[in-house]
Amino acid sequence: GVVRTALKGRGWVNWGKCPWITYRQEPKITETITVTAPKSIKRGSKGNLVKVWQIIIGGCEVDGDFGPITESQTKKFQSAQGNDVTGIVSTTDWKAGLSSLK
């Protein structure tokens, strides 16, 4: 850790930092972004959008393949959200899923 102390007549001094190490500053969030809902995906879809959806809904392997387990978990998610239970990820489902990540 770093010890910070004020010495009489001098400003704050950092004790314990190594001069040869570059210390990373924490990034500051200064703006927000708007994310639009991606296109619909359904059983048979493959790729990164499917992986994102699988992370959102949980309960299935994140493999990028929208198979029967992902479809089943999608229906559970839709039911819990009060959306139409189709197994097809709609814009409404994306909005609900993405807002749950906040």
PLY file of the C-alpha trace (Angstrom):
ply
format ascii 1.0
element vertex 102
property float x
property float y
property float z
element edge 101
property int vertex1
property int vertex2
end_header
0.00 0.00 0.00
0.85 3.64 -0.21
1.17 5.81 2.88
0.16 9.43 2.41
1.11 11.95 5.05
1.37 15.70 5.31
4.71 16.90 6.61
4.82 20.20 8.41
5.46 22.96 5.95
5.24 20.65 2.93
2.38 19.28 0.87
1.23 15.69 0.69
3.94 13.12 0.00
3.48 9.58 -1.29
5.65 7.05 0.48
6.13 3.57 -0.88
5.68 4.07 -4.61
8.37 2.59 -6.82
9.70 5.18 -9.27
10.20 2.60 -12.05
6.53 1.46 -12.03
3.94 3.34 -14.03
0.80 3.43 -11.89
-2.46 3.22 -13.77
-5.10 5.85 -13.17
-8.67 4.59 -12.91
-10.67 5.61 -15.99
-13.37 8.18 -15.40
-16.70 7.73 -17.15
-17.61 11.09 -18.60
-20.33 10.19 -21.06
-23.04 7.65 -21.70
-23.71 5.79 -24.90
-26.94 4.56 -26.40
-27.04 0.97 -27.54
-29.63 0.00 -30.11
-31.16 -3.43 -29.93
-29.55 -5.90 -32.34
-31.47 -7.88 -34.93
-33.64 -10.83 -34.00
-31.97 -14.17 -33.42
-33.54 -17.61 -33.22
-32.80 -21.31 -33.19
-30.10 -21.99 -35.76
-28.48 -18.54 -35.39
-24.75 -18.51 -34.70
-22.12 -15.96 -33.73
-21.24 -13.24 -31.26
-24.79 -11.91 -30.92
-25.87 -15.35 -29.76
-23.00 -15.38 -27.24
-24.12 -12.03 -25.84
-27.68 -13.31 -25.57
-26.50 -16.50 -23.84
-24.62 -14.40 -21.28
-27.74 -12.28 -20.66
-30.14 -15.19 -20.14
-27.76 -17.59 -18.38
-28.49 -21.27 -17.86
-26.81 -22.38 -21.06
-23.35 -22.81 -22.49
-21.94 -19.65 -24.07
-20.91 -21.19 -27.37
-22.50 -18.88 -29.96
-24.89 -21.60 -31.18
-28.60 -20.93 -30.65
-29.76 -24.48 -30.06
-32.58 -26.11 -28.09
-31.20 -25.20 -24.64
-30.75 -21.54 -25.59
-34.25 -21.56 -27.05
-35.65 -23.02 -23.83
-33.82 -20.45 -21.68
-35.02 -17.70 -24.03
-38.63 -18.78 -23.48
-38.09 -18.72 -19.71
-36.61 -15.22 -19.97
-39.49 -14.01 -22.16
-42.05 -15.42 -19.74
-40.34 -13.80 -16.74
-40.27 -10.45 -18.55
-43.93 -10.67 -19.58
-42.99 -10.68 -23.26
-44.45 -12.89 -26.00
-43.05 -16.39 -25.45
-41.82 -17.37 -28.91
-38.24 -18.52 -28.43
-37.23 -15.89 -31.01
-35.28 -12.97 -29.54
-37.09 -9.78 -30.55
-36.18 -6.12 -30.13
-38.30 -6.07 -26.96
-36.32 -9.01 -25.55
-33.01 -7.36 -26.40
-34.06 -4.14 -24.67
-35.11 -6.02 -21.54
-31.94 -8.12 -21.58
-29.56 -5.23 -22.17
-31.21 -3.11 -19.48
-30.74 -5.98 -17.02
-26.96 -5.62 -17.43
-26.90 -2.14 -15.87
0 1
1 2
2 3
3 4
4 5
5 6
6 7
7 8
8 9
9 10
10 11
11 12
12 13
13 14
14 15
15 16
16 17
17 18
18 19
19 20
20 21
21 22
22 23
23 24
24 25
25 26
26 27
27 28
28 29
29 30
30 31
31 32
32 33
33 34
34 35
35 36
36 37
37 38
38 39
39 40
40 41
41 42
42 43
43 44
44 45
45 46
46 47
47 48
48 49
49 50
50 51
51 52
52 53
53 54
54 55
55 56
56 57
57 58
58 59
59 60
60 61
61 62
62 63
63 64
64 65
65 66
66 67
67 68
68 69
69 70
70 71
71 72
72 73
73 74
74 75
75 76
76 77
77 78
78 79
79 80
80 81
81 82
82 83
83 84
84 85
85 86
86 87
87 88
88 89
89 90
90 91
91 92
92 93
93 94
94 95
95 96
96 97
97 98
98 99
99 100
100 101
